[in-house]
């Protein structure tokens, strides 16, 4: 048998290529992982290793946040608690919707949305002389991505909860709005609000 020199491309969900996705924000280049995978599921191998979350495919991290979709105000309970296969189906359908609406690679749209909704500043509490002050601090790149994905999933959860629209359509809308830095996006509003509070605490 003659060896096949042509390497088959590994496409996300057998549709989307992650090799040509561009990350413009230099601070996030090492924390947004675009490792080629067909099904973004690492089986939690990173769980007990420090800072290994940054090596998990960014689409899988979005799926993990979508799994937090239970009762209002609850996190890992209810209809989505621990159901990763359902989360994968939701994200795959949302990506199909994004491609139909924008005619672009949905992975690129997701990365652009994360860059637009990742806050640069936050506030922390410092006790000095018995008085508690709120001061502005810079945010680590890993936490910036975490907050961005959390804002996106929270916006989807709030919009889709007890609503006639499906979660897939709501997720696609939120990602597209965030990628355009549109103020109608829940994630963009949360990022601007957090940075405004941090600027006031400088």
Secondary structure, DSSP 4 states (H G I P E B T S, - for coil): -----SPPP--BTTTB--TT-----GGGTTTSB----SS---TTTTTTSTTGGGGSBHHHHHHHHHT--SSTT-SS-GGGTT-HHHHHHHHHHHHHHHHHHH-S-HHHHHHHHHHHH--SEEEEEEEETTEEEEEEEE--HHHHHHHHHHHHHHHHHHHHTT-SS-HHHHHHHHHHHHHTT-TTSHHHHHHHHHHHHHHHT-
